[in-house]
Amino acid sequence: MDGAVVARDLVRRFGDFTAVDGVSFSIAPGEVFGFLGPNGAGKTTTLKMLNALLRPTSGSARVAGLDVAREGAAVRRRIGYMSQRFSLYTDLRVEENLELFASLYGVTGARRAERQAWILAMAGLEDQRRRLTGELPLGWRQRLALGCAVLHEPAILFLDEPTSGVDPRTRRGFWDLIYSLAGGGTTVLVSTHYMEEAEYCHRLALMNRGRLIALDTPLSLRRAMEDPIHEVEVSDPVRAVAALRRQPGLLDVALHGRAVRVVAAGAGPDALAAALAAARVEVRSITRVEPSLDDVFVHLIRREGGVVVG
């Protein structure tokens, strides 16, 4: 496999626990590559190995042409990394965080001033540069953290759930920035648990129980789901869910807004209508719908044994 990021049979164990189990993939230059998976799936551990913050127990990885196990310090100089937890110093002013990261990355002279000015403009913080970072709204802090991660113009950017906790409008603006960076040639690997964000990625890797269980474009992943999905409009959605969960041939039944969403392996619309009629639930419509990434996510996780609890 050739690419800006290449992982081959990556394994990471902590004692008897295997957090990452034989993960392999390749990311092309300029690609926006998404990592999906439930909590504890191994996403953050994989990112830390690719960032040379954790040594693989076995397997190998190359980032920007460098071996993460043997050339870790050089890897960290070539990449940008925004961690899942807030990565800035909240007791420093905005401009002091920029100065600190410029020094850490060795950005000096005119280039330092130019990059700092770009970050302030990108984050909308030109008038907030002397404000304590901890006083900023979360959306601004996240944009500042992204700016600090790319201050040295890295060729590869790792983002670990960068929009966790921010509102949908701020998330959309954040993704505009990611696309702008990718359009300029930056390779982006981003982990997320927001399905609407996953749609923005060129390709998606889904992890569960430390293993890679799916890897493809969002469109191809949706098309690969063969079990039909029906959206059922009823008079009493809660009662309908209870009735349908007792029926055979249904892989999943869940509320979807005011409608009931049914993944049916062996039951068509007539069987659904009959089951609801028997439960004295009025059916207004039954419509077959295209699978969403949420549907694909739940289906694949269930197929691979479900989520590890605890």
C-alpha positions as CSV (number, residue, x, y, z in Angstrom):
1,M,0.0,0.0,0.0
2,D,1.2,3.5,-0.9
3,G,-0.1,6.7,0.6
4,A,0.5,9.6,2.9
5,V,-0.5,7.3,5.8
6,V,0.0,3.6,5.7
7,A,-0.9,1.1,8.4
8,R,-0.1,-2.6,8.1
9,D,-1.5,-5.1,10.7
10,L,-1.2,-2.6,13.5
11,V,-1.7,-4.2,17.0
12,R,-1.6,-2.6,20.4
13,R,-2.0,-4.5,23.6
14,F,-2.3,-3.3,27.2
15,G,-1.5,-6.3,29.2
16,D,-4.1,-9.0,28.3
17,F,-6.3,-6.4,26.6
18,T,-6.0,-6.0,22.8
19,A,-7.1,-2.4,22.0
20,V,-6.2,-2.5,18.3
21,D,-6.2,-5.9,16.5
22,G,-4.5,-6.1,13.0
23,V,-5.6,-2.8,11.5
24,S,-4.5,-2.1,7.9
25,F,-5.4,0.8,5.6
26,S,-3.8,3.5,3.4
27,I,-4.7,7.2,3.0
28,A,-4.0,9.1,-0.2
29,P,-2.4,12.6,-0.2
30,G,-5.2,15.2,0.1
31,E,-7.8,12.7,1.2
32,V,-10.3,13.4,4.0
33,F,-10.4,10.0,5.7
34,G,-13.0,9.4,8.5
35,F,-12.7,7.1,11.5
36,L,-16.0,5.8,13.0
37,G,-16.7,3.5,15.9
38,P,-18.3,3.4,19.3
39,N,-16.4,4.3,22.4
40,G,-13.7,1.8,23.1
41,A,-13.5,0.7,19.5
42,G,-9.7,1.5,19.2
43,K,-9.9,4.7,17.2
44,T,-7.9,7.0,19.6
45,T,-5.3,4.2,20.3
46,T,-4.8,3.9,16.5
47,L,-4.4,7.6,16.1
48,K,-1.9,7.7,18.9
49,M,0.2,5.0,17.2
50,L,0.1,6.9,13.9
51,N,1.2,10.1,15.8
52,A,4.1,8.2,17.3
53,L,2.7,8.7,20.8
54,L,2.3,5.0,21.3
55,R,4.5,2.2,20.0
56,P,2.7,-0.6,18.2
57,T,2.9,-4.0,19.9
58,S,3.3,-5.4,16.4
59,G,2.7,-4.4,12.8
60,S,4.0,-1.2,11.3
61,A,2.9,2.2,10.1
62,R,4.4,4.9,7.9
63,V,3.4,8.6,8.0
64,A,4.7,11.0,5.5
65,G,7.1,8.3,4.4
66,L,8.5,7.9,8.0
67,D,8.4,4.8,10.2
68,V,6.4,5.7,13.3
69,A,8.3,3.3,15.5
70,R,11.8,4.2,14.5
71,E,11.4,7.9,13.5
72,G,8.8,9.1,15.9
73,A,10.3,12.5,16.6
74,A,10.5,13.3,12.8
75,V,6.9,12.1,12.4
76,R,5.7,14.5,15.1
77,R,7.4,17.4,13.3
78,R,5.7,16.6,10.0
79,I,2.1,16.3,11.2
80,G,-0.5,18.4,13.0
81,Y,-2.6,16.8,15.8
82,M,-5.7,18.0,17.5
83,S,-6.5,15.8,20.4
84,Q,-10.0,14.7,21.7
85,R,-9.5,16.7,24.8
86,F,-8.9,20.5,24.6
87,S,-5.3,20.9,23.6
88,L,-4.6,24.6,24.4
89,Y,-3.5,26.3,27.5
90,T,-6.6,28.0,28.9
91,D,-4.7,30.3,31.3
92,L,-2.8,31.8,28.4
93,R,-4.1,34.6,26.2
94,V,-4.9,33.7,22.5
95,E,-1.8,35.4,21.2
96,E,0.3,33.6,23.9
97,N,-0.9,30.2,22.7
98,L,0.0,31.2,19.2
99,E,3.5,32.2,20.2
100,L,4.0,29.0,22.2
101,F,3.0,26.7,19.4
102,A,5.0,28.7,16.9
103,S,8.1,28.2,19.1
104,L,7.3,24.5,19.6
105,Y,7.1,24.0,15.8
106,G,10.1,26.2,15.0
107,V,8.1,28.7,13.0
108,T,10.0,32.0,13.0
109,G,10.3,35.5,11.4
110,A,8.0,36.7,8.8
111,R,6.4,33.2,8.4
112,R,5.4,33.2,12.1
113,A,3.7,36.6,11.8
114,E,1.9,35.5,8.6
115,R,0.7,32.2,10.0
116,Q,-0.5,33.8,13.3
117,A,-2.4,36.4,11.3
118,W,-4.0,33.7,9.2
119,I,-5.1,31.8,12.3
120,L,-6.7,34.8,13.9
121,A,-8.6,35.6,10.8
122,M,-9.7,32.0,10.3
123,A,-10.9,31.7,13.9
124,G,-12.5,35.1,13.9
125,L,-10.3,36.2,16.8
126,E,-8.6,39.3,15.4
127,D,-10.3,41.4,18.2
128,Q,-9.9,38.7,20.8
129,R,-6.1,38.1,20.7
130,R,-5.5,39.4,24.2
131,R,-8.4,37.5,25.7
132,L,-7.7,34.5,28.0
133,T,-8.2,31.3,25.9
134,G,-10.3,29.7,28.7
135,E,-12.9,32.6,28.4
136,L,-13.6,31.9,24.7
137,P,-16.8,30.1,23.6
138,L,-16.2,26.4,22.8
139,G,-16.5,26.9,19.0
140,W,-13.8,29.6,19.0
141,R,-11.5,27.5,21.1
142,Q,-11.9,24.6,18.7
143,R,-11.1,26.8,15.7
144,L,-8.1,28.2,17.6
145,A,-6.9,24.7,18.4
146,L,-7.2,23.7,14.8
147,G,-5.2,26.8,13.8
148,C,-2.4,25.9,16.3
149,A,-2.4,22.3,14.9
150,V,-1.7,23.6,11.3
151,L,0.4,26.6,12.3
152,H,3.5,24.9,10.8
153,E,1.6,23.9,7.6
154,P,1.9,20.1,8.1
155,A,1.3,17.8,5.2
156,I,-0.9,15.5,7.4
157,L,-3.4,16.5,10.0
158,F,-4.9,14.2,12.6
159,L,-8.2,15.3,14.3
160,D,-9.6,13.3,17.2
161,E,-13.3,14.1,17.5
162,P,-12.6,17.8,16.9
163,T,-16.2,19.0,17.0
164,S,-17.4,17.2,20.1
165,G,-19.7,19.3,22.1
166,V,-20.2,22.2,19.6
167,D,-23.4,23.2,17.9
168,P,-24.3,22.0,14.3
169,R,-23.7,25.4,12.7
170,T,-20.2,25.5,14.2
171,R,-19.5,22.0,13.1
172,R,-20.4,22.9,9.5
173,G,-18.0,25.8,9.6
174,F,-15.3,23.6,11.0
175,W,-15.8,21.2,8.1
176,D,-15.5,24.0,5.6
177,L,-12.0,24.6,7.1
178,I,-11.1,21.0,6.8
179,Y,-12.2,20.9,3.1
180,S,-10.2,24.1,2.5
181,L,-7.1,22.4,4.0
182,A,-7.6,19.3,2.0
183,G,-8.1,21.3,-1.2
184,G,-4.6,22.8,-0.6
185,G,-3.2,19.3,-0.4
186,T,-3.3,18.5,3.3
187,T,-4.2,14.9,4.2
188,V,-6.8,14.7,7.0
189,L,-7.6,11.8,9.2
190,V,-10.5,12.6,11.4
191,S,-12.4,10.5,14.0
192,T,-16.0,11.4,14.7
193,H,-19.2,9.9,16.1
194,Y,-21.4,12.3,14.2
195,M,-23.0,10.5,11.2
196,E,-23.7,13.8,9.4
197,E,-20.0,14.6,9.6
198,A,-19.0,11.2,8.3
199,E,-20.8,12.0,5.1
200,Y,-18.3,14.7,4.4
201,C,-15.4,12.3,4.3
202,H,-14.0,10.9,1.0
203,R,-13.7,7.4,2.7
204,L,-14.7,5.9,6.0
205,A,-13.2,3.3,8.2
206,L,-15.4,1.7,10.8
207,M,-13.8,0.1,13.8
208,N,-15.3,-2.1,16.5
209,R,-13.7,-4.2,19.2
210,G,-10.3,-3.1,18.0
211,R,-10.8,-4.3,14.4
212,L,-11.5,-2.6,11.1
213,I,-14.9,-4.0,10.0
214,A,-15.6,-1.8,7.0
215,L,-13.7,0.6,4.7
216,D,-15.3,2.4,1.7
217,T,-16.9,5.6,0.5
218,P,-20.1,6.7,2.4
219,L,-22.1,6.0,-0.8
220,S,-20.7,2.5,-1.3
221,L,-21.2,1.6,2.4
222,R,-24.9,2.6,2.2
223,R,-25.4,0.7,-1.1
224,A,-23.8,-2.4,0.4
225,M,-26.6,-2.7,3.0
226,E,-29.0,-5.2,1.5
227,D,-31.7,-5.5,4.2
228,P,-34.7,-3.3,3.4
229,I,-35.6,-0.4,5.6
230,H,-39.1,0.9,6.0
231,E,-40.3,4.1,7.7
232,V,-43.7,3.6,9.3
233,E,-46.0,6.5,10.2
234,V,-48.4,5.5,12.9
235,S,-50.9,7.0,15.4
236,D,-48.9,5.8,18.4
237,P,-45.1,5.4,17.7
238,V,-44.2,4.1,21.2
239,R,-46.8,1.4,21.1
240,A,-45.8,0.5,17.5
241,V,-42.2,0.0,18.5
242,A,-43.2,-2.3,21.3
243,A,-45.5,-4.3,19.0
244,L,-42.9,-4.7,16.2
245,R,-40.1,-5.7,18.5
246,R,-42.1,-8.8,19.2
247,Q,-42.2,-9.8,15.5
248,P,-39.8,-12.2,13.9
249,G,-37.7,-11.2,10.9
250,L,-37.0,-7.7,12.0
251,L,-33.3,-6.8,12.6
252,D,-34.0,-3.4,14.2
253,V,-36.9,-1.3,15.3
254,A,-36.4,2.2,16.6
255,L,-38.0,5.6,16.8
256,H,-36.9,8.0,14.1
257,G,-38.4,11.4,15.1
258,R,-42.2,10.7,15.1
259,A,-41.8,7.8,12.7
260,V,-40.8,4.2,13.3
261,R,-37.7,2.9,11.4
262,V,-37.7,-0.8,10.7
263,V,-34.8,-2.9,9.3
264,A,-36.6,-6.0,8.0
265,A,-34.7,-9.1,6.9
266,G,-37.8,-11.3,6.3
267,A,-40.9,-9.1,6.8
268,G,-42.4,-6.9,4.1
269,P,-44.9,-4.0,4.4
270,D,-48.0,-6.3,4.6
271,A,-46.5,-8.2,7.5
272,L,-45.7,-4.9,9.3
273,A,-49.2,-3.6,8.7
274,A,-50.7,-6.8,10.0
275,A,-48.6,-6.8,13.2
276,L,-49.6,-3.2,13.9
277,A,-53.3,-3.9,13.2
278,A,-53.2,-6.7,15.6
279,A,-51.8,-4.3,18.2
280,R,-54.6,-1.8,17.4
281,V,-52.1,0.8,16.1
282,E,-53.3,2.9,13.2
283,V,-51.0,2.8,10.2
284,R,-50.8,6.0,8.1
285,S,-48.0,5.0,5.7
286,I,-45.2,2.5,5.2
287,T,-42.4,3.7,2.9
288,R,-39.2,1.9,1.9
289,V,-36.3,4.4,2.4
290,E,-32.6,4.4,1.5
291,P,-30.3,3.4,4.4
292,S,-28.5,6.2,6.2
293,L,-25.0,5.9,7.6
294,D,-26.7,5.5,11.0
295,D,-28.4,2.4,9.7
296,V,-25.2,1.1,8.2
297,F,-23.3,1.8,11.5
298,V,-25.8,-0.1,13.6
299,H,-26.1,-3.0,11.2
300,L,-22.4,-3.5,10.9
301,I,-21.7,-3.2,14.7
302,R,-24.5,-5.7,15.4
303,R,-23.1,-8.1,12.7
304,E,-19.7,-8.0,14.4
305,G,-21.0,-8.8,17.9
306,G,-22.2,-5.5,19.2
307,V,-20.5,-2.9,21.3
308,V,-18.2,-3.9,24.2
309,V,-19.7,-2.7,27.4
310,G,-17.6,-1.7,30.4
